[in-house]
Amino acid sequence: MRESLLVGAGAVIGALARWGLSLGVGAIPAIATVPYAEIWPLLLINFLGSALMGYFKPGPFWGKGVLGGFTSFSAFTAATVTMTAAGALAHVFFTVAGCIACYILADALRQRGGQHV
């Protein structure tokens, strides 16, 4: 029960951070004028969340809670179904590949940072 409450509290914080960042990124004029402008904040958020997860390997509050609430599969899905087939395929590919790459690169960076040459 205690872990559930910690994860839930973290998810609230993460969701609010996602909302705030998406408003800020979405307000950048250069982003607002490109095709599928609504997906760029979402991609940035999901890539950043994946990198933070890979670098810090957080516990339940920060990992499942804050970063789980920060990243968003439901927003990714909702954006994907509104696209053309080609756009949806590209979005799925870049999101999945990008999130995995961000996690792996951040994990490698963390491991490299712990080694002194």
C-alpha positions as CSV (number, residue, x, y, z in Angstrom):
1,M,0.0,0.0,0.0
2,R,2.8,2.4,0.9
3,E,4.5,1.9,-2.5
4,S,1.2,2.5,-4.3
5,L,0.8,5.8,-2.6
6,L,4.4,6.8,-3.4
7,V,4.0,5.9,-7.0
8,G,0.7,7.8,-7.2
9,A,2.1,10.9,-5.6
10,G,5.1,10.8,-8.0
11,A,2.7,10.3,-11.0
12,V,0.9,13.5,-10.1
13,I,4.2,15.4,-10.0
14,G,5.3,13.8,-13.3
15,A,2.0,14.6,-15.1
16,L,2.1,18.2,-14.0
17,A,5.7,18.5,-15.2
18,R,4.7,17.0,-18.6
19,W,1.8,19.4,-18.9
20,G,4.0,22.4,-18.1
21,L,6.8,21.4,-20.4
22,S,4.4,20.6,-23.3
23,L,2.9,24.0,-23.0
24,G,6.3,25.6,-23.0
25,V,7.7,23.6,-25.9
26,G,4.5,24.0,-27.9
27,A,4.7,27.7,-27.5
28,I,8.0,27.9,-29.4
29,P,7.2,29.6,-32.7
30,A,9.5,27.4,-34.8
31,I,7.8,24.3,-33.5
32,A,4.2,25.6,-33.8
33,T,4.6,26.0,-37.6
34,V,5.9,22.5,-38.5
35,P,3.7,19.6,-39.6
36,Y,2.4,17.5,-36.6
37,A,3.5,20.3,-34.3
38,E,1.7,18.6,-31.4
39,I,4.0,15.6,-31.4
40,W,7.3,17.4,-30.9
41,P,6.8,18.2,-27.2
42,L,5.6,14.7,-26.7
43,L,8.7,13.2,-28.4
44,L,11.0,15.5,-26.3
45,I,9.2,14.5,-23.1
46,N,9.4,10.8,-23.9
47,F,13.0,10.9,-24.9
48,L,14.0,13.0,-21.9
49,G,12.0,10.6,-19.5
50,S,13.7,7.6,-21.1
51,A,17.1,9.1,-20.7
52,L,16.5,10.0,-17.1
53,M,15.3,6.5,-16.4
54,G,18.4,5.0,-18.1
55,Y,20.8,7.4,-16.3
56,F,19.4,7.3,-12.8
57,K,17.8,3.9,-12.5
58,P,15.3,5.4,-10.0
59,G,13.2,3.5,-7.5
60,P,9.4,3.4,-7.4
61,F,8.6,7.1,-6.5
62,W,10.9,8.6,-9.1
63,G,10.8,5.8,-11.7
64,K,7.3,4.4,-11.9
65,G,5.8,7.5,-10.3
66,V,7.4,10.8,-11.5
67,L,8.9,9.5,-14.7
68,G,6.0,7.2,-15.4
69,G,3.6,10.2,-15.1
70,F,6.0,12.5,-17.0
71,T,6.2,10.2,-20.1
72,S,3.0,9.4,-21.8
73,F,1.9,6.3,-23.7
74,S,-1.7,7.5,-23.9
75,A,-0.8,10.9,-25.5
76,F,1.6,9.0,-27.9
77,T,-1.3,6.7,-28.9
78,A,-3.8,9.6,-29.2
79,A,-1.4,11.5,-31.5
80,T,-0.6,8.5,-33.6
81,V,-4.2,7.6,-34.5
82,T,-4.9,11.1,-35.9
83,M,-2.1,10.7,-38.5
84,T,-1.9,9.4,-41.9
85,A,-0.7,5.8,-42.2
86,A,2.8,6.9,-43.2
87,G,2.9,9.6,-40.5
88,A,1.8,7.1,-37.8
89,L,4.3,4.5,-38.9
90,A,7.1,7.1,-38.7
91,H,5.9,8.4,-35.4
92,V,5.8,4.9,-33.9
93,F,9.2,4.0,-35.2
94,F,10.9,7.2,-34.1
95,T,9.2,7.2,-30.6
96,V,10.1,3.6,-29.8
97,A,13.6,3.7,-31.4
98,G,14.3,7.1,-29.9
99,C,13.2,6.1,-26.4
100,I,15.2,2.9,-26.4
101,A,18.3,4.8,-27.8
102,C,17.9,7.5,-25.1
103,Y,17.7,5.0,-22.4
104,I,20.8,3.0,-23.6
105,L,22.9,6.1,-24.2
106,A,22.1,7.5,-20.8
107,D,22.9,4.2,-19.2
108,A,26.2,4.1,-21.0
109,L,26.9,7.7,-20.0
110,R,26.2,6.8,-16.4
111,Q,28.5,3.8,-16.5
112,R,31.3,5.7,-18.3
113,G,31.0,8.5,-15.7
114,G,31.8,6.0,-12.9
115,Q,35.0,4.9,-14.5
116,H,38.2,7.0,-14.1
117,V,40.9,6.7,-16.7
